[in-house]
Amino acid sequence: MKYKSNNNVVYSYKYHVVFCPKYRRSVFVNGVDVRLKELIQETCKQRNIEIIEMEIMPDHVHLLMEVDPQFGVHKTVKQIKGYSSRILREEFPWLKSRLPSLWTNRYFVSTVGGAPLAVIKQYIENQKNV
């Protein structure tokens, strides 16, 4: 098992996070999915968050990521949603007319301590084949 560290903590926190657009509309199509993936990678890179696996479905997002416990998974999801919403709604104006806001306030998060990492990665990779 690999551990990461910051100035104060040595850690290994891996999370499976799933979040959806408002009303679970299928809006991640026609290039929005590609741009969303770029924006999530950009946000996580700025915060030193490792994305282990990511899959963008037409109506939801799966992320497997390792987050610094001092930053926290809630702040991470909040920043990903906030930044991506602002940029996507600027670049794809049809999203504004389709949704009052891009994201729901809710999300699913689960630690990956109990399941082997390879199993979770495979689950996320195979989402588009379901």
C-alpha positions in Angstrom: 0.0 0.0 0.0 1.3 3.5 -0.9 1.0 6.3 1.5 1.0 10.0 0.8 1.9 12.8 3.2 1.6 16.5 3.7 3.5 18.5 6.3 1.4 17.0 9.2 -0.3 13.8 8.1 0.6 10.5 6.4 -2.5 9.1 4.8 -4.1 6.8 2.3 -7.8 8.0 1.8 -9.4 6.8 -1.4 -13.0 7.7 -2.1 -15.5 6.6 -4.7 -17.7 9.6 -5.4 -20.8 9.8 -7.6 -22.7 13.0 -8.4 -25.4 13.9 -10.9 -26.7 17.0 -12.7 -30.0 18.6 -11.6 -33.0 16.3 -12.3 -30.5 13.6 -13.5 -30.7 15.0 -17.0 -28.5 13.5 -19.7 -26.5 16.6 -20.4 -23.0 15.2 -20.5 -23.1 14.6 -24.3 -21.8 16.3 -27.5 -18.5 17.4 -26.1 -19.7 18.4 -22.6 -18.4 15.1 -21.2 -14.9 15.7 -22.7 -14.8 19.2 -21.3 -16.1 18.2 -17.9 -13.3 15.6 -17.7 -10.7 18.2 -18.4 -12.2 20.6 -15.8 -12.2 17.9 -13.1 -8.6 17.0 -13.9 -7.6 20.7 -13.8 -9.4 21.3 -10.4 -7.8 18.2 -8.9 -4.3 19.0 -10.2 -4.5 22.4 -8.5 -5.4 20.8 -5.2 -2.9 17.9 -5.4 -5.7 15.4 -5.5 -5.0 12.1 -7.4 -7.7 10.9 -9.7 -7.3 7.1 -9.9 -10.2 6.6 -12.2 -12.9 8.7 -13.7 -15.9 8.0 -15.9 -18.4 10.6 -17.2 -21.8 9.1 -18.0 -24.6 11.1 -19.8 -26.4 11.6 -16.4 -23.8 11.2 -13.7 -20.1 11.2 -12.9 -17.9 8.5 -11.2 -14.6 9.5 -9.5 -12.1 7.3 -7.7 -9.7 9.7 -6.0 -7.3 10.1 -3.2 -7.9 13.3 -1.1 -5.7 14.9 1.5 -7.7 14.6 4.8 -6.8 18.2 5.7 -8.6 19.3 2.6 -11.5 16.8 2.8 -13.7 15.1 0.3 -16.6 17.6 0.8 -14.5 20.6 -0.1 -13.1 18.7 -3.1 -16.6 17.8 -4.5 -17.8 21.3 -3.8 -14.9 22.9 -5.7 -15.2 20.4 -8.6 -18.9 21.1 -8.9 -18.6 24.9 -8.5 -15.8 25.4 -11.0 -17.2 23.0 -13.6 -20.7 24.5 -13.4 -19.4 28.0 -14.0 -17.2 27.1 -17.0 -19.5 24.6 -18.6 -22.5 27.0 -18.5 -20.3 29.7 -20.1 -19.0 27.4 -22.8 -22.3 25.6 -23.5 -25.1 28.2 -23.2 -27.8 25.5 -23.9 -27.1 24.2 -20.4 -28.5 27.4 -18.9 -31.8 26.9 -20.6 -32.0 23.2 -19.8 -31.2 23.4 -16.1 -31.6 26.2 -13.5 -28.3 25.0 -12.0 -26.0 22.3 -13.3 -25.5 20.1 -10.2 -27.7 18.8 -7.4 -26.6 19.6 -3.9 -26.2 15.8 -3.2 -23.5 13.3 -3.9 -22.6 9.8 -2.9 -19.2 9.1 -1.3 -17.8 5.8 0.0 -14.3 5.0 1.3 -12.6 2.3 -0.6 -11.0 0.6 2.4 -13.0 -2.5 2.3 -12.8 -3.4 -1.4 -9.7 -4.0 -3.4 -8.8 -0.9 -5.4 -8.7 -2.9 -8.6 -12.3 -4.0 -8.2 -13.5 -0.4 -7.7 -11.4 0.8 -10.7 -12.9 -2.0 -12.9 -16.4 -1.1 -11.8 -15.9 2.5 -12.8 -14.2 1.6 -16.1 -17.1 -0.7 -17.0 -19.8 1.9 -16.4 -20.3 2.7 -20.1 -20.6 -1.0 -20.9 -23.5 -1.6 -18.6 
